[in-house]
Amino acid sequence: KKVAVELVDSKRRQAVDIALKGVKLSGEQAKAAMLQMDTKALPPEKLSLLMKACPTSADMDLLKTYTGPTTELAGAERFMRVVSIVPNLQPRLQLWAFKTQFEEQYEKIHEGVMCVNRALKAIETSKALKTVLQVVLAVGNYINGGTKKGAAWGFKLATLGKLKMLRNN
């Protein structure tokens, strides 16, 4: 019985093997799917698993030292050697993952931005808020009358937090 050639350390090999079990594609199938950016063969869940199984620069250096046939490599090494042919492998997968998640992330962020815009519009058009702020300014000017703080044209929003310190007299 021939022993498969193992180049990477056992922890890395185990992590790659676990990821490959979730992807359920051979190295050649994964390589073809990556080159074509085939989302049917590699949906986002499998893509994130595949990113864990792809060779790092250290793995690539180890694989370059091997000159024997690919068929003699252990499963993880064989997979990494086959997919290492894909140009710009890591950046390609990262951008592909970003592309697949972009719409969902955009919708989440867009909802928040629209909510803030609606709140700003409500503040800008609120007559009641304008009246409350006018009363706060008038009360502040009355309390500070005769001092250099009296007859102010406005106040800082932080001042609103100090209103609770006023006593009823």
C-alpha positions in Angstrom: 0.0 0.0 0.0 1.4 3.4 -1.0 1.5 6.1 1.6 0.2 9.5 0.6 2.6 12.3 0.6 1.8 14.8 3.4 3.4 18.3 3.2 1.4 20.5 5.5 1.1 20.0 9.3 -1.6 17.7 10.7 -3.7 20.5 12.1 -3.8 22.4 8.8 -4.6 19.2 7.0 -7.4 18.3 9.3 -8.9 21.8 8.9 -8.7 21.6 5.1 -10.3 18.1 5.2 -13.1 19.3 7.4 -13.8 22.2 5.1 -13.7 20.0 2.0 -16.3 17.6 3.5 -18.6 20.6 3.8 -17.9 21.8 0.2 -18.4 18.3 -1.3 -16.4 19.1 -4.5 -13.2 17.7 -5.9 -10.3 19.9 -6.4 -11.0 20.0 -10.2 -14.7 20.9 -9.6 -13.8 23.6 -7.1 -11.1 25.0 -9.4 -13.7 25.1 -12.3 -16.3 26.7 -10.1 -13.8 29.3 -8.9 -12.6 30.2 -12.3 -16.2 30.6 -13.5 -17.4 32.1 -10.2 -20.3 29.6 -10.4 -22.6 30.5 -7.5 -24.7 27.3 -8.1 -21.7 25.1 -7.5 -20.4 27.3 -4.7 -23.2 29.2 -2.9 -22.1 31.6 -0.1 -22.0 28.9 2.6 -19.7 26.7 0.6 -17.6 29.6 -0.5 -16.8 30.5 3.1 -15.8 26.9 3.8 -13.7 26.8 0.6 -11.9 30.0 1.7 -10.7 28.0 4.8 -9.5 25.2 2.6 -7.6 27.2 0.1 -3.8 27.3 0.4 -2.1 30.0 2.3 1.2 31.5 1.0 3.1 29.1 3.4 1.1 26.2 2.0 1.9 27.3 -1.6 5.6 27.4 -0.7 5.4 23.9 0.6 3.5 22.7 -2.5 6.1 24.3 -4.8 8.8 22.1 -3.2 7.0 18.9 -4.2 8.0 17.7 -7.7 6.2 14.3 -7.7 2.8 13.5 -9.3 -0.3 15.1 -7.8 -2.0 11.7 -7.4 0.5 10.7 -4.7 -0.4 13.7 -2.5 -2.7 13.3 0.5 -6.3 14.7 0.0 -5.7 18.1 1.5 -2.4 18.7 -0.3 -3.9 17.4 -3.6 -6.8 19.8 -3.3 -4.6 22.7 -2.5 -2.2 21.9 -5.4 -5.1 21.7 -7.9 -6.8 25.0 -6.8 -3.5 26.9 -6.4 -3.5 27.2 -10.2 -6.4 29.7 -9.9 -4.9 33.2 -10.4 -5.1 35.5 -7.4 -6.9 32.8 -5.5 -7.4 34.5 -2.0 -8.3 37.9 -3.4 -10.7 36.3 -5.9 -12.5 34.4 -3.2 -12.6 37.4 -0.8 -14.1 39.6 -3.6 -16.5 36.9 -4.6 -17.7 36.5 -1.0 -18.1 40.3 -0.8 -20.1 40.3 -4.0 -22.5 37.5 -2.8 -23.1 39.4 0.5 -23.2 42.9 -0.9 -27.0 43.1 -1.6 -27.9 41.9 1.8 -25.5 44.2 3.6 -26.6 47.1 1.4 -30.2 46.5 2.4 -29.4 46.5 6.1 -27.4 49.7 5.9 -29.9 51.4 3.6 -32.7 50.7 6.1 -30.7 52.4 8.9 -29.8 55.4 6.7 -33.5 55.8 5.7 -34.6 55.6 9.3 -32.1 58.4 10.2 -33.3 60.5 7.3 -36.9 60.1 8.4 -35.9 61.1 11.9 -34.0 64.2 10.7 -37.0 65.2 8.5 -39.3 64.8 11.5 -37.0 67.0 13.6 -36.8 69.6 10.9 -40.5 69.9 10.4 -41.7 69.5 14.0 -43.5 72.7 15.1 -43.8 71.3 18.7 -40.1 70.8 19.0 -39.4 74.3 17.7 -41.8 75.6 20.4 -40.2 73.6 23.2 -36.7 74.9 22.1 -38.0 78.5 22.1 -39.4 78.0 25.6 -36.1 76.5 26.8 -34.2 79.5 25.4 -36.7 82.0 27.0 -36.4 80.3 30.4 -32.6 80.2 30.2 -32.5 83.9 29.3 -34.9 84.7 32.1 -32.9 82.7 34.7 -29.6 84.2 33.5 -31.1 87.7 33.1 -28.7 90.4 34.3 -25.6 88.2 33.7 -23.4 87.8 30.7 -25.2 84.6 29.9 -28.5 86.4 29.6 -30.1 87.5 26.3 -28.5 84.5 24.5 -29.5 83.9 20.8 -29.2 80.1 21.3 -27.9 77.3 23.4 -26.0 74.1 23.0 -27.9 70.8 22.9 -26.0 69.6 25.9 -27.9 72.3 27.9 -31.1 70.3 27.5 -29.7 67.6 29.8 -29.3 70.3 32.5 -33.1 71.1 32.5 -33.8 68.4 35.0 -31.7 70.3 37.6 -34.1 73.2 37.6 -36.2 73.5 40.7 -39.9 74.4 40.8 -40.2 77.7 42.6 
